[in-house]
Amino acid sequence: MDLSVVVPTLNGREQLARTLDSVSEHVSGAAVIVVNGPSADGTTGMVRDREDVDVLVEIADRSTNAARNAGIDHATGDAIAFVNQGVSVTDEWERAIREGLREAPVVTGPTHQRVRAGKTTERAETGSVAGRSVTFVNADNVALTRNVLADLDGFDEHVPVADARDLSHRAAGLSRDVAWQAGMAVERPVGADGGTSETDWDREYRSFAYRLAKNYGVRPAVLARIGRRAFSDAGSQLRRVLAGERSASGWLRAGRDVLTATPGGFKDGLTARARDRSDRRNPRGRSTGEDRAVAVYDSR
């Protein structure tokens, strides 16, 4: 099995270098494709100076999913792994991918977060949505066969955040299994995930409502799922207000964002569902875009 590794990046020169160093150290024989959004931090020069990157694709779009689709366009492997900038692959990562792809056409693994006392480990997340069982892939760390990527038509470029969760719903809709491999681990150093930043509630709920409406339509279970999450988030943010961690006005603004974004996302999702009535549910996939590349530097 030939493996290609796609790394989307945007204004993350140092984080990208960390990822590429780890791939160079732990992965052998895979083609490495970096897809660079409109970065303004010298990423292009840094990547072109490296000998361990096979292809650099420059795109004008800031979307991670557009970068992933552009990476598919230039990958030659019959399996493609997607790794986010800032994580480091581990010793067993490549072997675990190959083992996982013998079980299922999609394989994912954990992100280990370095902390003072050691490290934390994500576990496989599964759920049931409107009667459909879903295994959610890790956005930092997922590999798919080229065949299943063709079936899915790549990634949906309309999804603004939590893009890998949309892929998970669509893979389940096509009855494509997802394998979880604990050995397919990546690591993030302390503080590298920007965890102190505030959630963009407008984008979060617009994406959430969009992917549920697109993949499942108007169902009581879908509406209930959105409502439960909204009440849960409202409660957790209210506790932060009571603890003095955020202002009451900020809590009210967040609530307003949720109330305005959810109907818009739901409407967009239903429109997308009508545009692509097939089980792949991807009206803004890889095949619908023109050539995303502004420039391509291919050393193969």
Secondary structure, DSSP 8 states (H G I E B T S, - for coil): --EEEEEEESS-HHHHHHHHHHHHHH--S-EEEEEE-S--SSHHHHHHT-SS-SEEEEES---HHHHHHHHHHH--SSEEEEE-TT-EE-TTHHHHHHHHHHH-SEEE--EEEEETTEEEE---EEEEETTEEEEE-BTTEEEEEHHHHHHHTS--TT--S-HHHHHHHHHHHTT--EEE-TTS-EEE-TTTT-TTS---HHHHHHHHHHHHHHHH-S-HHHHHHHHHHHHHHHHHHHHHHHTTSS-HHHHHHHHHHHHHHHHHHHHHHHHHHHH--STT--TTSGGGS---EEEEEE--
